């Protein structure tokens, strides 16, 4: 798929999650086996553009891997300090500190009592202009036998897209397994949308405990779940919160 600017499509209510659940039940995409591709001996590396993206993309997978004694490494690309730029409720430096604390609290809910987090501190909203910095950091951090999760490179948010693109390239050059998680795609796309490579979509079923941990982890991100002002709603609206409660996570493999 060629590069397309989908960021304006993130606005509005988006496609409701019930429509997706009904369609995914008919799609019956292949399941990924934890035993085959993410054994307890493997390191799971999650490259998250913003705090909360590691949960929205793969919170259940992180909880599942932690529960089997696996090592989890989070790469925090930005601190998410630009999410309230249209609202006077937070200055950027204050919001960055709040979101870092929310990230740590969320990871604890996933079962990571002492989470390994590498913070790159790139500017929120400007990752596309800092891809060489991201590339250098990932090349130094990743190991050949890692299993790496990032956002999908056509997700629709410029930071998500840049992170997905660079992570895919680095994983291909190093031989790492890479899974790309759609986050905002569920918002702007429709079932059978021709812009989406549905044949590459894979599912990871979650048990009740992993699903509950994911929802508890997301719930601590109150800066994103609360209205930004009287005029502006929450960054994470009702539909994306409902999707976080699905009993499967989905990745492009």
C-alpha positions in Angstrom: 0.0 0.0 0.0 1.3 3.4 -0.9 1.5 6.3 1.6 -1.9 8.0 2.1 -2.8 10.7 4.6 -5.6 9.3 6.7 -5.2 11.5 9.7 -8.3 13.6 9.0 -10.4 10.4 9.1 -9.6 9.9 12.8 -12.1 12.7 13.6 -15.7 11.9 14.4 -17.4 8.8 15.8 -15.9 6.3 13.4 -17.0 2.8 12.7 -18.8 1.3 15.7 -17.2 -1.7 17.4 -20.3 -3.9 17.2 -20.1 -3.6 13.4 -16.4 -4.8 13.6 -17.2 -7.7 16.0 -19.9 -9.0 13.7 -17.7 -8.8 10.7 -14.6 -10.3 12.3 -16.7 -13.2 13.4 -17.5 -13.9 9.7 -13.9 -13.2 8.6 -12.4 -15.9 10.8 -8.8 -14.8 10.4 -6.1 -17.2 11.4 -5.0 -17.4 15.0 -1.3 -16.9 16.1 -0.1 -19.6 18.4 1.8 -18.3 21.4 3.7 -21.6 21.7 5.0 -21.3 18.1 5.9 -17.7 17.8 6.2 -16.2 21.3 7.5 -18.8 23.7 8.4 -17.8 27.3 12.1 -17.7 26.3 11.5 -14.9 23.7 11.8 -11.2 24.4 8.7 -9.2 23.5 9.5 -5.7 22.4 6.6 -3.2 22.0 7.4 0.0 20.2 4.7 2.5 21.3 4.4 6.0 19.7 2.6 7.4 22.8 1.7 6.3 26.3 -1.4 4.0 26.1 -0.5 2.7 22.6 1.3 -0.3 24.1 -2.0 -1.1 25.8 -4.3 -0.4 22.9 -2.1 -2.3 20.5 -1.0 -5.3 22.6 -2.0 -5.0 26.3 -3.4 -8.5 26.3 -0.3 -9.9 24.6 2.0 -8.2 27.1 -0.1 -9.6 30.0 0.0 -13.0 28.5 3.7 -13.0 28.0 4.4 -11.6 31.4 2.2 -14.3 33.0 4.3 -17.1 31.3 7.5 -15.5 32.7 8.6 -13.8 29.4 10.7 -10.7 29.2 8.9 -7.5 28.0 10.7 -4.4 26.7 8.7 -1.2 26.0 10.1 1.4 23.7 8.4 4.7 24.6 8.9 6.8 21.5 7.2 10.0 22.8 5.6 11.1 26.0 2.4 12.1 24.3 2.7 15.7 25.3 0.7 17.1 22.4 -2.6 15.3 22.9 -4.2 18.4 24.6 -2.8 21.1 22.4 -6.3 22.3 21.5 -7.2 22.6 25.2 -5.8 24.9 28.0 -6.1 22.1 30.6 -2.5 21.1 30.4 0.9 22.6 29.5 3.0 20.2 27.4 5.6 19.6 30.1 2.9 18.9 32.7 1.0 16.5 30.4 4.2 14.6 29.6 4.8 14.0 33.3 1.2 12.9 33.8 1.3 10.5 30.8 4.6 8.9 31.9 3.0 8.2 35.3 0.0 6.7 33.6 2.2 4.5 31.5 4.0 3.1 34.5 0.7 2.5 36.4 -0.8 0.8 33.3 2.1 -1.5 32.9 1.9 -2.6 36.5 -1.7 -3.7 35.8 -0.4 -5.9 33.0 1.7 -7.8 35.5 5.0 -5.9 35.0 6.1 -5.0 38.5 9.4 -3.6 37.3 8.8 -2.8 33.6 11.7 -2.3 31.3 11.0 1.0 29.5 13.4 2.8 27.1 12.3 6.4 26.7 13.4 8.0 23.5 11.8 11.4 24.2 11.0 12.2 20.6 8.6 15.1 20.0 4.9 14.1 19.9 3.5 14.6 16.5 6.9 15.0 14.8 8.2 11.4 14.7 8.0 11.4 10.9 10.7 14.1 10.9 12.9 12.2 13.4 12.9 8.7 11.8 16.7 8.5 11.6 16.9 8.9 15.4 14.2 6.2 15.8 16.0 4.0 13.4 19.3 4.3 15.2 17.8 3.6 18.6 15.9 0.5 17.4 18.9 -0.9 15.6 20.9 -0.6 18.8 18.2 -2.1 21.0 16.7 -5.0 19.0 18.0 -8.5 18.9 17.6 -11.0 16.1 15.5 -13.3 18.1 13.1 -10.6 19.5 9.4 -10.6 18.7 8.6 -7.0 17.9 5.2 -5.3 18.0 4.6 -1.8 16.7 1.6 0.2 15.4 0.7 -0.4 11.7 2.4 1.9 9.2 -0.9 3.0 7.6 -2.8 3.4 10.9 -3.8 7.0 10.2 -1.9 8.9 12.9 1.4 10.3 11.6 3.4 9.1 14.6 1.8 5.6 14.4 2.6 5.4 10.7 6.3 6.5 11.1 6.8 4.1 14.0 5.3 1.2 12.0 7.3 2.0 8.9 10.7 2.2 10.6 10.1 -0.7 12.9 9.1 -2.9 10.0 12.3 -1.9 8.1 14.6 -2.5 11.0 13.0 -5.9 11.8 13.3 -6.9 8.2 17.0 -6.0 8.1 17.8 -7.8 11.4 15.5 -10.8 10.9 13.2 -10.1 13.9 9.6 -11.3 13.9 7.3 -8.2 13.5 3.6 -7.8 14.1 1.9 -4.5 13.2 -1.1 -3.6 15.3 -3.9 -1.5 14.0 -5.2 1.1 16.5 -6.8 4.0 14.7 -7.5 1.9 11.6 -10.6 0.5 13.3 -11.9 4.1 13.5 -11.6 5.2 9.9 -11.9 1.9 8.0 -15.0 -0.1 7.2 -15.4 -3.9 6.8 -13.8 -5.0 3.5 -12.1 -1.6 3.1 -9.8 -2.0 0.1 -7.1 0.1 1.8 -6.6 -2.6 4.4 -4.6 -5.9 3.8 -7.2 -8.1 5.5 -5.5 -11.3 4.3 -2.5 -10.5 6.5 -4.7 -10.0 9.6 -4.1 -12.5 12.4 -5.8 -12.8 15.8 -4.4 -13.6 19.3 -7.2 -14.9 21.6 -7.1 -13.5 25.2 -8.3 -15.3 28.3 -10.5 -13.5 30.8 -7.6 -12.6 33.1 -5.5 -11.1 30.3 -8.5 -9.1 29.0 -9.3 -7.8 32.4 -5.7 -6.7 32.9 -5.7 -4.9 29.6 -8.9 -3.0 30.5 -7.6 -2.1 34.0 -4.3 -0.9 32.4 -6.2 1.4 30.0 -8.4 2.8 32.8 -5.5 4.5 34.5 -4.9 6.7 31.4 -7.4 9.3 32.6 -5.7 12.1 30.7 -6.9 10.4 27.5 -10.2 9.1 28.8 -11.5 12.3 30.3 -12.9 15.3 28.3 -10.1 17.7 27.4 -12.3 20.8 28.0 -16.0 21.7 28.0 -15.9 21.8 24.2 -13.5 18.9 23.5 -14.2 15.3 24.3 -11.8 12.7 25.4 -9.0 11.6 23.1 -10.1 8.0 23.5 -13.8 7.8 22.8 -16.4 5.2 23.6 -15.7 3.0 20.6 -12.0 2.6 21.1 -12.5 1.8 24.8 -15.0 -0.9 23.8 -12.5 -2.3 21.3 -10.0 -2.6 24.2 -12.4 -5.0 25.8 -12.4 -7.5 22.9 -11.3 -11.0 23.7 -8.9 -11.1 20.8 -6.1 -8.7 19.6 -5.4 -8.3 16.0 -2.1 -7.9 14.1 -0.9 -7.7 10.5 1.7 -10.4 10.2 
